Amino acid sequence: MEKAQGGRGVLLGGVPGVAPAKVVVIGGGVVGLNAARMAMGAGADVTILDKSLTRLKEIDMVFGGRIKTLMSNGANIDESIRDADLVIGAVLIPGAAAPKLVTRAMLKTMKPGAVLVDVAIDQGGCFETSRPTTHQDPIYTVDGIVHYCVANMPGGVARTSTQALTNATLPYTLELANKGWRQALLDNAHLRNGLNVCRGRVTYQAVARDLGHAYVDPIEAIKAAS
């Protein structure tokens, strides 16, 4: 967002007498909520959009209105990003490509120097103009809008992200080690839900649909592989 990087030269939290940056977060899941919380903590004016009314109610109750909430639809996204200094795309459809929620045509309605951060880039990105970048060369500009689309963003803080990932995955690793992959998958539905391919057969519906392959029930595939 700094002027030297092509941004608008806006401080996220503003200063006394100067308005803070307007931040729009698309997606109210774990990533989106944490992004919104960080922006709010820095003093920004934050709006979060999500398709789940239940999720929006939860956010509103937790933050007591300090984060604005909107139902995620084309009209609200279009209107919200027009005045935004920073837009964070945090959309996730497990196992499937992310939908393109911000089109190139919408960029022309945004303020020059505004920033798009596409956290969904590992799933193809949720902005039409997104393309993967690296930590060494993280940004590029399209129609005056700065894009940050680094694949594997947690890799920038590898120690913290690895420890966090290990905390979440260690129980599954132990179950695989103690039971073997077949029995562990049969016993644990959560572990089984993470199975994408088994012996060349696609066992995840969204992956099968997006890649044009036949879907096979994971339990059937696991038992057939025994």
Phi, psi and omega per residue, in radians:
M1 nan -0.138 3.120
E2 -1.248 2.564 -3.099
K3 -1.041 -0.642 -3.111
A4 -1.155 -0.367 3.131
Q5 -1.710 0.129 -3.141
G6 1.690 -0.024 -3.141
G7 -1.384 -3.000 -3.081
R8 -1.467 -0.140 -3.099
G9 1.317 0.650 -3.078
V10 -1.905 2.289 3.046
L11 -1.419 2.288 -3.013
L12 -0.923 -0.814 -3.071
G13 -1.631 -0.024 -3.075
G14 1.145 -2.955 3.046
V15 -2.486 2.884 3.113
P16 -0.937 2.189 -3.124
G17 1.619 -0.146 3.130
V18 -2.251 2.281 -3.054
A19 -1.129 2.547 3.076
P20 -1.287 2.969 3.067
A21 -1.205 2.626 3.050
K22 -1.714 2.119 -3.067
V23 -2.019 2.276 3.094
V24 -2.032 2.196 3.117
V25 -1.990 2.125 3.131
I26 -1.741 1.897 -3.097
G27 2.009 2.129 -3.067
G28 -1.883 0.465 3.082
G29 -1.371 -2.785 -3.096
V30 -1.035 -0.857 -3.110
V31 -1.150 -0.847 -3.105
G32 -1.088 -0.745 -3.129
L33 -1.155 -0.702 3.112
N34 -1.164 -0.672 3.080
A35 -1.092 -0.765 3.134
A36 -1.126 -0.694 -3.138
R37 -1.141 -0.718 3.117
M38 -1.130 -0.749 3.133
A39 -1.144 -0.717 3.097
M40 -1.098 -0.737 3.130
G41 -1.088 -0.508 3.102
A42 -1.426 -0.102 3.079
G43 1.727 0.174 -3.113
A44 -1.325 2.838 3.033
D45 -1.580 1.873 -2.905
V46 -1.968 2.345 3.007
T47 -2.187 2.340 3.122
I48 -2.109 2.361 -3.140
L49 -2.012 2.423 3.106
D50 -2.666 2.691 -3.131
K51 -1.393 -0.296 -3.083
S52 -1.652 2.035 3.097
L53 -1.142 -0.613 3.098
T54 -1.064 -0.777 3.132
R55 -1.114 -0.720 3.134
L56 -1.120 -0.655 3.092
K57 -1.118 -0.719 3.116
E58 -1.071 -0.792 -3.135
I59 -1.096 -0.742 -3.126
D60 -1.117 -0.683 3.140
M61 -1.207 -0.725 -3.097
V62 -1.179 -0.720 -3.025
F63 -1.785 0.036 3.023
G64 0.964 0.661 3.092
G65 1.457 -0.022 3.122
R66 -1.231 -0.407 2.977
I67 -1.947 2.153 3.120
K68 -1.298 2.544 -3.132
T69 -2.143 2.467 3.099
L70 -2.436 2.542 3.014
M71 -1.179 2.339 -3.104
S72 -1.421 1.945 3.016
N73 -2.628 2.970 -3.057
G74 -0.979 -0.764 -3.090
A75 -1.150 -0.789 -3.116
N76 -1.192 -0.670 3.090
I77 -1.107 -0.822 -3.127
D78 -1.013 -0.792 -3.117
E79 -1.222 -0.676 -3.064
S80 -1.177 -0.731 -3.031
I81 -1.325 -0.294 -3.128
R82 -1.034 -0.629 -3.060
D83 -1.870 0.146 -3.044
A84 -1.459 2.530 2.973
D85 -1.597 -0.474 -3.119
L86 -2.512 2.232 3.083
V87 -2.096 2.197 -3.132
I88 -1.970 2.069 3.099
G89 -1.606 1.936 -3.081
A90 -2.201 0.830 -3.083
V91 -1.601 2.375 3.104
L92 -2.426 2.156 2.933
I93 -2.004 1.809 -2.998
P94 -0.872 2.176 3.066
G95 1.393 -0.044 -3.075
A96 -2.187 2.857 3.103
A97 -1.184 2.530 3.126
A98 -1.250 2.485 3.098
P99 -1.268 2.595 3.125
K100 -1.503 1.673 -3.017
L101 -1.584 -0.394 3.087
V102 -2.057 2.004 -3.095
T103 -1.549 2.898 3.107
R104 -1.096 -0.623 3.123
A105 -1.046 -0.584 -3.139
M106 -1.177 -0.467 -3.117
L107 -1.046 -0.576 -3.103
K108 -1.191 -0.302 3.118
T109 -1.591 -0.162 -3.082
M110 -1.505 2.864 3.123
K111 -1.283 2.321 3.112
P112 -0.974 2.342 -3.120
G113 1.568 -0.073 3.055
A114 -1.107 2.762 -3.033
V115 -2.049 2.349 2.991
L116 -1.912 2.206 3.052
V117 -2.010 2.017 -3.067
D118 -1.809 1.625 3.117
V119 -1.251 -0.323 -3.125
A120 -1.519 0.238 -3.052
I121 -1.080 -0.523 3.119
D122 -1.181 -0.318 3.051
Q123 -1.845 0.401 3.103
G124 1.738 -0.198 3.097
G125 1.533 2.553 3.134
C126 -1.848 0.123 3.008
F127 -1.978 2.421 -3.097
E128 -1.051 -0.551 -3.064
T129 -1.636 0.168 -3.122
S130 -1.341 2.506 2.959
R131 -2.573 2.561 -3.058
P132 -1.082 2.416 3.032
T133 -2.191 3.135 -3.086
T134 -2.095 2.932 3.070
H135 -1.124 -0.502 -3.139
Q136 -1.336 -0.528 -3.128
D137 -2.421 1.318 -2.857
P138 -1.429 -0.385 -2.968
I139 -2.173 2.752 2.972
Y140 -2.659 2.920 -3.053
T141 -2.127 2.364 3.050
V142 -2.248 2.128 3.123
D143 0.910 0.653 3.091
G144 1.432 0.056 -3.128
I145 -1.880 2.196 -3.120
V146 -1.367 2.263 3.128
H147 -1.940 2.275 3.001
Y148 -2.056 1.900 -3.020
C149 -2.328 0.877 -3.114
V150 -1.245 2.161 3.028
A151 -1.275 2.468 -3.086
N152 1.007 1.030 3.110
M153 -0.997 -0.658 3.137
P154 -1.051 -0.346 3.123
G155 -1.077 -0.322 3.098
G156 -1.225 -0.397 3.073
V157 -2.224 1.136 -2.913
A158 -1.064 -0.640 -3.096
R159 -1.156 -0.894 -3.137
T160 -1.099 -0.796 -3.076
S161 -1.171 -0.628 3.115
T162 -1.181 -0.734 3.116
Q163 -1.130 -0.695 3.115
A164 -1.141 -0.741 3.125
L165 -1.133 -0.701 3.137
T166 -1.113 -0.701 3.096
N167 -0.988 -0.678 -3.078
A168 -1.406 -0.565 -3.003
T169 -1.723 -0.295 -3.060
L170 -0.996 -0.757 3.133
P171 -1.018 -0.652 3.124
Y172 -1.236 -0.656 3.105
T173 -1.078 -0.758 3.122
L174 -1.125 -0.678 3.134
E175 -1.149 -0.708 3.084
L176 -1.103 -0.736 -3.111
A177 -1.178 -0.674 -3.060
N178 -1.407 -0.552 -3.027
K179 -1.900 -0.317 -2.961
G180 1.495 2.705 -2.979
W181 -1.127 -0.670 -3.084
R182 -1.138 -0.919 -3.084
Q183 -1.174 -0.640 3.123
A184 -1.103 -0.731 3.127
L185 -1.199 -0.648 3.124
L186 -1.211 -0.612 -3.084
D187 -1.407 -0.529 -2.981
N188 -2.034 1.888 -3.102
A189 -1.127 -0.600 -3.131
H190 -1.167 -0.721 3.095
L191 -1.161 -0.709 3.141
R192 -1.132 -0.579 3.122
N193 -1.152 -0.298 3.112
G194 -1.579 -0.037 -3.135
L195 -1.342 2.162 -3.140
N196 -1.776 -0.756 -3.086
V197 -2.414 2.390 3.089
C198 -2.323 1.968 -3.139
R199 0.900 0.780 3.073
G200 1.456 -0.004 -3.135
R201 -1.865 2.254 -3.080
V202 -1.369 2.125 -3.026
T203 -1.971 0.253 3.110
Y204 -2.175 2.109 -2.982
Q205 -1.035 -0.787 -3.087
A206 -1.131 -0.684 3.112
V207 -1.133 -0.796 3.125
A208 -1.038 -0.764 -3.132
R209 -1.122 -0.827 -3.076
D210 -1.198 -0.538 -3.101
L211 -1.703 -0.065 3.093
G212 1.313 0.518 3.122
H213 -1.866 2.809 3.059
A214 -1.262 2.444 3.109
Y215 -1.605 2.381 3.076
V216 -2.139 2.323 3.116
D217 -1.000 2.297 -3.052
P218 -1.049 -0.649 3.126
I219 -1.125 -0.723 3.098
E220 -1.075 -0.761 -3.119
A221 -1.169 -0.694 -3.138
I222 -1.144 -0.782 -3.133
K223 -1.156 -0.612 3.124
A224 -1.205 -0.450 -3.132
A225 -1.480 -0.128 -3.083
S226 -1.218 nan nan
